[in-house]
Amino acid sequence: MTKHHDHSYKLLFSHKTMVKDLLTGFVKEAWVEQLDFSRMEKVSGSYVTDELRDREDDMIWRIWWRDRWLYVYLLLEFQSSVDKHMAVRVMSYLGLLYQDLIRQDAFTPSGKLPPVLPIVLYNGEQRWTAAQNVADLVESVPGGLERYRPQLSYLLLDEGALVNAPEWSDEMRNVAAALFRIEKHRSEQDVVDSLGHLADWLSGPEQASLRRAIIVWFYRVFLPNRAPSLEFPDVSDVTDLHEVHDMLAERIKKWPEQWEARGHEKGLHEGRQEGRHEGVEGTLRKQIELKFGGVPAWADERLAHASDQQLDTWVARILTADSLDNLFAEE
């Protein structure tokens, strides 16, 4: 599932609208207002070295800012635990990117390297706690050596923290925000509402590719992760987000009773399994009592904590076992 999530997010953020809304909606800094999003392009895989190409789940964009290109390095992070050394990874990736820019003579008009904004987009359940500047990971040594400690920060966008922040607004007209709201929904209605917004905002023919990417992500990543026991229609021919919204709005009403039915079925199965286990254990106790004159405390302990497989092994062995030690002997 994590690999599917990585790939689907890469597909989503390979669209200009997603990256534009990510920057304008969540980077609250003045320079963003000076970006010319009409001059925005994704850096192709052939532009970077093999080392960077191995970072296949990351995205590199460049956007015109004033009289130069500004690069955005977007790291998509979907591991379940926080990487406390992320700042070191970011420093390594940016070093590789700058080496490529040097080889391409991609300098600013003043002859310097272009600015790069490193963004870590994280959607794990626990909040991000890792250092956001590599300097915080390096021991400081007084007396002058601290001057050589590296300084490099990355911008963290923790989806869960963003959605739960006091300033979060469900009314934000922003495609990236709607995606985050679906990911971190508080209720099923949150999902329905956000899908409705996306269907309205992305209704134009120029947004067909992004609509399709959202549909694929929703059906193949989001729904299986949130409702793994339920069945959904084949996504192959679905191209209309309004259709997805209407389907969900209708079917979501039935989810609680479907979950209850699946839970009841699971409970019956587990109950039958538990009943069989207790039956076999009880029968074996009676056989031990008859053959060996009782069940000592240590044997009682073994029986109480035995697995189904162990019980079946002992049942098959009791007819030939000449002692309790032989009966319970390990294979």
N, C-alpha and C positions, 0 to 999 in steps of 0.2 A: 504493500500500500504506500509506503514512503516513497518508493521509486516512481509509482504512478503520480504521487502528489508533486514530486520534484519536476517531472516532465510536464505535467499539466500547468504548473505555475510558470515554467519557462515558456510554454506556449502562450499563456495569457500576457506575460510581460514582454513578449516579443511584438506587442501592439503599441503603437504610439500613444493611443488614448490612455492605456493603463499607466504608462510611465509618466505621462503629463499629469494625470490626476493624482498620482502618487506624490509627485513633487509639489504641485500647487496646493494639494490638500493637507500635506503633512510635514512639509519643510517650511516652517514659519520664519523665513529669513528674507531680507530685502532683495538680495541678488536674484532670487527666483522670479521676481516680477520683471526682471530685465532679460529673461530668456526668450529667444525667438523660436517658438515651437514649430513654426513653419519650416525652419531649417534644423531638422532633427533626423538623425539616422542611426540605425543600429550598426555597430562595428561588426563586420563579417568575420566568420571563423578563419578565413584566409589571412586576415590582417594580423592575427596574434600568433605567438609561438606555440610550439607543441606543449610547453609547460602550461600555458594559459588555456589552451584548447582542452586540456584534461579537466578543466573546471567547467564541464559542459552544462551544469545547472546554473551558472552565473550569466548575467547579461551585461554587456558593455554598450552604452549609448553615447553619442556625442550630440550636443545641442549648442547652437550659436548663441554666444553671450557677448554683447557689445561688438568687439572687432575680432573675436577669436572663438575657437572651439572650447567648450567645457565638457569634460568627460564624466559620465556617471557609471560607476562600477556597482552593479546591483548583485549582492550575494543572497541567494535564496536558501534559507537555513531551515531544514525540517527534521533535524534530529530530535529525539525525545528529551534529551538532557542538554543543558546549557554548556557550551564549550568555553571554559574559563580562559583559554588562550586564543580566543578569536582575534584579538587585536594583533597578535603575532602573525596569524594567517593573513589578515588583511594587509599587513605591512609587506608580506612576501608577495602577495598577488599584485599589489600596486607597484612593487619593484619590477616585476616581470612586465607589467603594462608599460611602465616608463621606458624600459629597455626597448620594447617594440616601437614606442613613439620616437625614440632617438634614431632607431634604424630607418624609420619612415620619414625622417626629417620633419616631423610634425611639431614644429616649434611655433610659438606665438610671434606676432610681428616684432616684438622686442628681442627675439632670439631665445626666449626661455621655454621651459616645458609647460604644457597647458595644465590648468587646474583639474583635479579629479576629486569627485565627491564619492567616497565609498559608503554604500548603504547596506546594512544587514537587515534583511526582512525576515522576521522570525515569527512562527505561528504555533510554537509549543504551548502546552497547557500551563506549565509553571512560568512565572515571570523571569525575565532575563536579569541575571545578577553579575555577569562577567564584566571585567574592566573594559571601558570603551576607549581607553588610551593605552598604548603599549608601554608608556612610561610607568604606569601603575603596576606593571608586571615585573619591572626591573628594580632590583635593590639599589637604593640611593647611597652613594659613598661620598661623604663630605670631603672638603679639601680641594675641590676643583674637578674631581672625576665625574660629578653629577652633571657637568656641562655636556658630557658625551652620551648621556642617557637618551635613547631615541624618543621622539615625540610624534605620535601619529594617532589621530582619533578617527573613529568611524561614526556614522549616524545610525543609531539603532531605531528601527521601527518594529516594535513588539506589538503584534496585532491585538493580543488580549489586553495589554495595558492601554492601548489606544481606545478600544471600544468601551472599556470600563472607566476611562478618565471622566472627571466631572464635566469637562468642556465638550465631551463627545455629543454630537447632534445627529439624531436619526434622520433629520431633514437635509443633511448635506448632499448636494447634488454632485456626486463624485463616484465614478465607477469603481475605483479602488476601495473606497469606503464601503460601498454596497457589498463588495466581495468580502471584506473583513467582517461586516455585520452578519453575513450568512455563515461564515466560518465560526464566529463566536456568538451565535444567536442565543438569546435568552429564552426564546419560545419558538414554536413552530410558526407562529404568525410573523415573527421577525423575518423568517426565511421567505415566506410568501410575499410579504411587503417588499423586501429587497429585490426579489426576482421581478416583481411588477415594475419597480423603478427602472431596473436594467432593461426590461422589455421596451419601456417607453423611450428611454434615453438612446438606445442602440437600435432604433427602428429603421434608420436609413440604409440604403444599399451599400454605402461605403463602409458600413460597420458589419457587413455579413461575416467576415472572417473572425472578428472578435466575438460576435454572437455565437458562432459555431464553437469557438474555443471555450466559452463559458458553459455552453450546453454539455460539451464533452467532460469538462471538469465536474460539473454538477452531477451528471449521471454516473460517471465512472470513478469518481473520487469521493465527493461529498456524500451522496446518498448511501453507497455501500458502507461508508465509515460510520454514518449516523444511524442507519437502519439496516444492519447487515442481514437480518433474517427475513426481510421483506423483498418481494419481487417487483421489478420495474420494467417498463417496456424497453425494447431494443432502441438504442440511441442512434443507430446508423442513419435513419432517414429524418431525424428531427432537426429542423433548421430554424424554427420559429420560437423565440423566447416567450412570446405570449402563450403559445401552446403549452410550453413547459410550466408556466405560471398557472394556467387554468387547470392543468392536470394535477399539479401539486395542491392547489387550493381545494380541489375536490377530494383527492385521496388522503390528504393530511387529516381530514375529519375522521377517517377510519383507522388511522394509525393506532390510537390507544386500544381499541377493541382487538386489533390484529396482534398487538404486543401482548395483550392479556391472554388471547387464545394461544399464542406461541408459548407464553410463560406457563399456562396451564398444561399444555402438552409436554413441555420440558419437565414440569413438576411430576407428572404421571410417570414419565420415563425414569426419572431419578428415583421416584418412589418404588417402582418395580425393581430397579437395580438394588436399592437399599433393602427391600424385602427379601430378595434372593440372598444377599450377603448375610443377613441375620438368620435366614433359614438354614443355610449351609453351616454357619458357625454353631447354631444350636444343635444340629444333628451331629456334628463332629464332637461337641462337648459330651453328648450322651454316649457316643461310641467310646470315647476315652474313659469315661466313668465306668462303663461296663467292662472294658478290657483291662484297665490298669487300676481300677478301684477308686478313682477320684481324679480331680484336676488340681494339681498343686498351684500355688500362687504364681510361680514363674511361667507355667504353661498357660494359666488364665490370662496373664499379661500378653503373652504372644498371640493368643487367640483374639484378644480385644483389639489389637492394633494390626491384625493381618490384612493383607490385600486380598482381593478376589482370587488372584492367581495363586497366592500362598495357600489359601483355604482349599482350592481345588487340588493342589499338590498333596496336601496332608490327607485329604479324603481318599485319594488314590493309594496312598502309602500305608494307611492305618491297618489294613488287613494283613500286611506282611511285617510291619514294624514289631520288634520284640521288646522295645523300650520307648519311653517318651523321648529320650535323647536321640534315638534313631529316627523317631517320627518327625521331630523338629530340626533334624540336622540340615545344615546348609548344603546346597548342591556344590 
